[in-house]
Amino acid sequence: MSSIHKAFILGAGLGTRLKPLTDSLPKPLVPLYHEPMVNYALRHCMQAGIDSFAINTHHIPEAWQRYYPENKIEQASIEFFHEEILLETGGGIKNIASYIRDEPLLVYNGDILTDLDLSALLEAHDASGNLATLALFPSGPNCNVAVEGDKIVDMRNARGIHPGTHQFTGIYCIQPEILDLIPAKEKISIVPAFLALAEQGKLGAFVSETATWHDLGSRASYFDAHELLRSKSTPIHPKANIDPSAEICLDTCVIGHNASVGANAKLSHTIVWPDATIEPDSQLSRCIVRHSASGSHSDKDL
């Protein structure tokens, strides 16, 4: 069992690429197959022994309390850290120093869906003696991390060593000593601290050859994620209200909790959020219904 039992979920981003879905919710709270997107990250961490979470907030911070009124998920506790001004990854980590104290930490982007072996990552970090260990893939759309053996020697070619060979997943482990490399009360990326560790030979690489990884930052990837999860859950929530005359393509649609679909509505390739309403006779294709929909629409966010 790893010594790491705390995790920091990065939840403060604006979700600009997912607009208008993020107009009324922080991106990690956007519904994904009947529950907030971030729940998949939280449960993934919990399966690896994490029982305490910090989450940073910025956009619509009050929404987090509506979803987690008791500051916990199942038996794991959640502590929220609001950022009036976005601090980026490094500043966000420095901002939770009181939570980290003198303990190691798992850091996890709140808008990804992956089956990465977190237990193996945590154990590798424990055994490495590194101050940070980054989970990487050997291929991907942005392979800008340079690896030699089990160490990272450069990122984004910032040290002029190599332009990169591996994709960073947005998941990593850190020791509390990394806080000394991050200036206080500044908006700053974690990358300068990583580069300092690389120069010291203390930045580890954990390479996963087989895991899948999905960035849920775009409308297309949001639809793709629902298809990925389709085999693991029922597309129509048991507490959805569907008129018997409605025609819903069960192979392509997802209908959320307390959603209502009216008489003679026809839906295909459409995601209906919890509590949303589809009026009678509506015809929807490749739509995302956040609130309500009526009439005929294709490729619309309603």
C-alpha positions in Angstrom: 0.0 0.0 0.0 1.3 3.4 -0.9 2.1 6.1 1.6 0.0 8.6 -0.5 -3.5 9.0 0.7 -4.2 12.6 -0.4 -5.0 14.0 -3.8 -5.4 17.4 -5.4 -8.0 17.6 -8.1 -7.5 20.5 -10.4 -11.0 22.0 -10.8 -10.6 25.7 -11.2 -10.3 26.0 -15.0 -12.9 28.1 -17.0 -13.8 25.3 -19.4 -13.7 27.7 -22.3 -13.5 25.0 -25.0 -16.7 23.4 -23.7 -18.8 26.6 -23.7 -21.8 26.9 -23.5 -21.9 23.7 -21.3 -19.7 25.5 -18.8 -21.9 28.7 -18.6 -23.8 27.4 -15.6 -21.3 24.9 -14.2 -17.6 24.5 -13.6 -16.3 22.0 -16.2 -15.6 19.2 -13.7 -19.3 19.3 -12.6 -20.6 19.0 -16.2 -22.7 15.8 -16.2 -21.1 12.7 -17.7 -23.3 9.7 -17.9 -25.6 10.6 -15.0 -23.1 12.2 -12.6 -20.5 15.0 -12.5 -17.5 14.4 -14.7 -15.1 14.8 -11.7 -16.7 11.8 -9.9 -14.8 9.5 -12.3 -11.5 11.1 -11.2 -12.5 11.0 -7.5 -13.4 7.3 -7.7 -10.4 6.4 -9.7 -8.2 7.9 -7.0 -10.2 6.2 -4.2 -9.7 2.8 -5.8 -5.9 3.5 -5.3 -6.3 4.2 -1.6 -6.9 8.0 -1.7 -9.3 9.0 1.1 -8.8 12.8 1.3 -9.2 15.3 -1.5 -8.4 19.0 -2.1 -10.2 20.7 -5.0 -9.5 24.2 -6.2 -12.4 26.3 -7.4 -12.8 29.5 -9.3 -15.7 29.6 -11.9 -19.2 29.3 -10.1 -17.6 28.1 -6.8 -21.0 27.8 -5.1 -21.9 24.9 -7.4 -19.4 22.6 -5.7 -21.3 22.9 -2.4 -24.6 22.0 -4.1 -23.0 18.8 -5.4 -21.0 17.9 -2.3 -22.9 19.5 0.6 -21.2 17.4 3.2 -17.7 18.0 1.8 -17.2 14.3 1.0 -17.8 11.6 -1.6 -18.7 8.3 -0.1 -16.2 7.9 2.7 -13.5 10.3 1.4 -13.3 13.9 2.6 -13.1 17.0 0.3 -11.6 20.3 1.2 -12.2 23.2 -1.3 -9.7 26.0 -1.9 -11.2 29.0 -3.8 -9.0 31.0 -6.1 -10.2 34.6 -6.6 -7.7 34.9 -9.4 -6.7 31.7 -11.3 -3.3 30.6 -10.0 -2.5 27.9 -12.6 -1.0 24.6 -11.6 2.0 25.7 -9.6 0.2 28.5 -7.8 -2.7 26.2 -7.1 -0.4 23.7 -5.4 1.3 26.4 -3.4 -2.2 27.7 -2.3 -3.0 24.3 -0.7 0.2 24.1 1.3 -1.8 24.0 4.5 -3.5 20.9 3.2 -0.3 19.2 2.0 1.6 19.9 5.2 4.5 17.4 5.1 2.8 14.6 3.1 3.2 13.4 -0.4 0.3 14.2 -2.8 -1.3 12.8 -6.0 -2.3 15.6 -8.5 -5.0 14.8 -11.0 -6.6 17.0 -13.7 -10.3 17.1 -13.1 -11.4 16.9 -16.8 -9.8 13.7 -18.0 -11.1 10.1 -18.2 -8.4 7.4 -17.9 -7.8 3.8 -16.7 -4.2 4.5 -15.8 -2.9 2.2 -13.0 -2.8 4.7 -10.2 -1.7 2.1 -7.6 1.4 1.3 -9.7 2.1 5.0 -10.2 1.9 5.7 -6.4 4.1 2.7 -5.6 6.7 3.6 -8.2 6.9 7.1 -6.8 7.2 5.8 -3.2 10.1 3.6 -4.2 11.9 6.2 -6.5 13.3 8.8 -4.1 12.1 11.4 -6.7 10.5 14.7 -5.6 8.0 14.3 -8.4 6.9 11.5 -10.7 4.9 12.2 -13.8 2.6 9.7 -15.5 3.4 9.6 -19.2 2.3 7.8 -22.4 4.8 6.9 -25.1 2.6 8.5 -27.8 0.0 11.2 -28.0 -0.9 14.5 -29.6 1.7 16.5 -27.6 4.8 14.5 -26.9 7.0 17.2 -25.4 8.4 15.4 -22.4 12.0 14.0 -22.8 12.8 10.8 -21.0 16.1 9.1 -20.3 15.7 5.8 -18.5 13.3 6.4 -15.6 14.0 10.1 -15.4 12.5 13.2 -17.2 15.3 15.4 -18.4 13.4 18.1 -20.3 9.9 19.4 -20.9 8.9 21.6 -23.9 12.6 21.7 -24.8 13.0 24.4 -22.1 16.4 23.1 -21.2 17.5 22.7 -24.8 18.1 19.0 -24.4 15.4 17.4 -26.4 12.0 18.4 -27.9 10.3 15.4 -26.3 9.3 11.8 -26.7 6.3 11.3 -24.4 2.8 12.7 -23.7 2.2 14.0 -20.2 -1.2 12.8 -18.8 -1.8 15.5 -16.2 -1.4 13.0 -13.4 1.6 13.1 -11.1 2.9 12.5 -7.6 4.8 15.1 -5.6 6.7 15.4 -2.3 6.0 18.4 -0.1 9.6 19.7 -0.7 8.4 20.8 -4.2 6.6 23.7 -2.4 10.0 25.3 -1.9 10.4 25.7 -5.6 7.0 27.5 -6.1 6.8 31.2 -5.3 4.0 32.2 -3.0 0.9 34.1 -4.2 1.8 34.0 -7.8 0.1 32.8 -10.9 2.5 30.2 -12.2 2.7 26.9 -13.9 4.2 23.8 -12.1 6.5 23.3 -15.1 9.3 25.6 -13.8 9.5 23.5 -10.6 9.5 20.3 -12.7 12.4 21.7 -14.8 14.3 22.5 -11.6 13.8 18.9 -10.4 14.9 17.6 -13.8 18.1 19.5 -13.5 18.6 17.9 -10.1 17.8 14.4 -11.4 14.8 14.2 -9.2 12.0 14.2 -11.7 10.7 10.6 -12.4 8.9 9.1 -15.3 6.2 6.5 -15.0 5.4 5.3 -18.5 2.1 3.5 -19.1 2.1 1.5 -22.4 -1.5 0.3 -22.3 -3.7 2.8 -20.5 -6.4 4.8 -22.3 -6.7 8.6 -21.7 -9.3 11.1 -22.9 -9.2 14.8 -22.5 -12.8 16.0 -22.1 -12.2 19.5 -23.1 -14.2 19.7 -26.4 -17.7 19.0 -27.5 -16.5 16.1 -29.7 -14.5 14.5 -26.8 -17.6 14.9 -24.6 -19.7 12.9 -27.0 -16.9 10.3 -27.3 -16.7 9.9 -23.6 -20.4 9.0 -23.4 -19.8 6.4 -26.1 -16.9 5.0 -24.1 -19.0 4.7 -21.0 -22.1 3.3 -22.7 -21.3 -0.3 -22.1 -20.8 0.3 -18.4 -24.1 2.1 -17.5 -27.8 2.3 -18.6 -28.3 5.1 -21.1 -31.7 6.2 -19.6 -31.5 7.0 -15.9 -34.1 5.0 -13.9 -35.6 8.2 -12.6 -36.0 9.9 -16.0 -39.6 10.6 -17.1 -40.1 9.3 -20.6 -43.5 9.5 -22.3 -44.3 6.1 -23.8 -44.8 7.6 -27.3 -41.3 9.2 -27.4 -38.8 7.6 -29.7 -35.3 7.5 -28.2 -32.4 5.8 -29.9 -30.9 3.8 -27.0 -27.7 3.1 -28.9 -26.8 6.8 -29.2 -28.7 8.8 -26.5 -28.2 9.4 -22.8 -31.1 10.7 -20.6 -30.3 12.0 -17.1 -31.8 11.9 -13.7 -35.2 13.6 -13.4 -35.1 14.6 -17.1 -38.5 14.7 -18.9 -39.1 13.7 -22.5 -42.5 14.7 -23.9 -45.0 12.9 -26.1 -43.9 12.0 -29.7 -40.4 13.5 -29.2 -37.7 11.9 -31.4 -34.1 11.8 -30.1 -30.9 10.4 -31.7 -27.3 11.0 -30.7 -28.5 13.4 -28.0 -27.4 13.9 -24.4 -30.1 15.2 -22.0 -28.8 16.5 -18.7 -30.4 15.8 -15.3 -33.6 17.8 -14.7 -33.8 19.0 -18.4 -37.1 19.0 -20.3 -37.8 18.0 -23.8 -41.1 19.4 -25.0 -43.6 17.2 -26.9 -43.0 16.7 -30.7 -39.4 17.8 -30.4 -36.9 16.3 -32.9 -33.3 16.4 -31.8 -30.1 15.0 -33.3 -26.6 15.4 -31.9 -27.8 17.9 -29.4 -26.9 18.5 -25.7 -29.9 19.6 -23.7 -28.9 21.4 -20.5 -32.2 23.1 -19.7 -35.0 22.6 -22.2 -35.7 22.0 -25.8 -38.6 22.3 -28.2 -38.9 22.1 -32.0 -36.3 20.6 -34.4 -32.6 21.0 -33.8 -29.4 19.4 -35.0 -25.9 19.8 -33.5 -27.1 22.4 -31.0 -26.4 23.0 -27.2 -29.8 23.9 -25.7 
